[in-house]
Amino acid sequence: MTIPPPPIREQPQPEPTRSPPWWRRNRLALIALVVLIPGTAIGIGWHEWHQYYGFEARPFQPIVVEEDASAELVGATWGPVRGGEIDDLSGFDVPDGAKVIAVGVPVDAGTDGVTCTAPVLVHQASGREWQTARSEMGLLSDSEEPETCVSDEKGDYELIVPFVVPDDVEGPFWVDVWPQEAGGSFLRFTLED
């Protein structure tokens, strides 16, 4: 007689290994995102705020100059300011219902030179501001009639700046000039229309 072989017992199969969930496989990247996204938002926000509102980013302290007077600031002499409405606008691109007020700001930059932005025209009654409109009205830039100060320019010259304003706006105006070296201070000249 033969003895039958013992029955083969099936071995239990190990369960297939599961890969960890997605969030566990990517936990370092997720931690980095949790830290970097708010950090980036805060960094960009601070940079933009500082550029616009930070110390010396914009002038905030006017130095009021009497009418027909000049002032000295950052080693340069500014003024007296002259200006008025331009009557003949033929050849210029000026919209209907608008007028052009041209302003001249004499500058004696001395031997060191000075840097400034283009002057701004401010309506005294309402606080409305106008930027220069030379290129918008079709007037080409001219080195003999600069709109801004550059430190390379030394000696005497005059800033010539045209502003396009609505017809119904009447003076008086302020002409604000900001030399960058002055920090937060700027010159405020009175201009009667």
Disulfide bonds with the S-S distance in Angstrom:
Cys116-Cys149 2.10
